[in-house]
Each structure stands twice: as C-alpha cells, then as structure tokens.
Amino acid sequence: MKSNPWNDYYARRAREEQYPARSVYKLEEIQKRFGVLKKGSRILDLGCCPGSWLLFASKIVGDSGLVLGVDISPLPIRLPPNARFIQQDVLAWDESFLEAIGANFQTVLSDMAPSTTGSKFVDSQRSLQLSESALAISTRALRPGGAFVCKIFHGFDLKRFSDRLRKSFTRVSHFKPKSSRKPSKEVYIVGRGKKAEKI
C-alpha cells in the first residue's frame, strides 16, 4: 500500500502542534535564518489562510505586538488576542484598504500562491501577479528598515522581480526552506532594511 505523499513528517507535526497547515515550518525556517519577526512588532500577513503563519507570528510578537491577517477567504481559525483579520482580495486593494490596515508595519509576509493550472508559464505569471501586489502593498505599509517575505514561483520574471526589491531594500535573499516539498517550484524572497522613500 502506497503512503500518502501529503501525509509527510511536516504535515503530521503540524497536526500534533495544532497548526492548520504544514506551511508553518517554512516560516519557522525563514525566521531562524533571517529573524524577520520580533517581539512587539506589527506584522501584516497577506494571504493568511488557513492561518498557520498568523498563529506562528502571533507567538513571536507576543502580547505587545499585533498580527493583521488578510485573505480573500474567511479565516477558519479562532484568532489569538493579538491578531486581527480583514477579508479582502489582495489583487483588488485600494486606498480604503490601506486606510483599514494602517501603516508602520515592521514586517509584511506573503505566502500567497495561485490556483495552479499545470502550465508552468501561466502559473509563474499568476504567482508574479500576486507577488507584485504584495510588494506594492508593502511599499505603502512597511516602515523604513522593515522586512518583506514573499513566496514566488520560479519563472523568467523572477530575476526582474528580485531586482525591483533591491531598489527598495538594502538586502535581498532567495531561500527555499527544507520543509518545501521537493517538486515545488516555490522560492521565498526576503527583503530586509526597507529604504526610506526619497522626497
């Protein structure tokens, strides 16, 4: 009898530790490597459903911090006291959305991924669209010195997107967590030290 490929070590561990999805361990690895989450910080979690990253971040920032989750789908978990949720399509945000979430975030997280079609080109383009929207929001919502973590699929526009980040952040790194499934084309781009806007 074949084992279920979706029921791997990280999936079992997520159930044991009461996280909705195994993706939490990707953020855990990113945190260990780059330290993008700090106690007392304001964190914006774009595409937060089903809630694993939000729960992990809320534990790091503690009672004095805040994690604001945003997703097009309703959040299926109970929010911790230091977290809030706004239901919103990240591809269709406007000024009223920016007013609702506020600004001055220390970190913007985006683990968003498109519904895949099987076409590498189409999937990478859809992923790029989500990443560009997340970057545009972070440009407005992040404080100077802040960090940006974004999942993106490998594609011919990956380098161009990375180059755009280098204009806005002092350090830009690519990182593929060990907890990412081997066939996955995802990579995380981590921007640190958001540059102040020139007046």
VENKA-V11446 format. One record per pair of residues at least 24 apart in sequence whose C-alpha atoms are under 6 Angstrom apart, sorted by the first residue. I is the first residue (numbers start at 1). J is the second residue. If there is no record, write none. Layout:
<<I/J> <I/J>>
This chain:
<<19/52> <20/52> <21/52> <24/52> <24/53> <26/177> <26/179> <40/64> <40/65> <41/65> <41/106> <42/66> <42/67> <42/105> <42/106> <43/67> <43/105> <43/107> <43/108> <44/68> <44/108> <45/69> <45/109> <46/70> <46/109> <46/110> <47/71> <47/112> <49/75> <103/141> <104/141> <104/142> <104/143> <105/142> <105/143> <106/143> <106/146> <107/146> <107/147> <107/148> <108/148> <109/149> <110/150> <111/151> <124/153> <124/155> <127/152> <127/153> <144/194> <144/195> <144/196> <145/193> <145/194> <146/193> <146/194> <147/191> <147/192> <148/190> <148/191> <149/189> <149/190> <150/188> <150/189> <151/187> <151/188> <152/186> <152/187> <153/185> <153/186> <154/185> <168/194> <168/195> <169/193> <169/194> <169/195>>
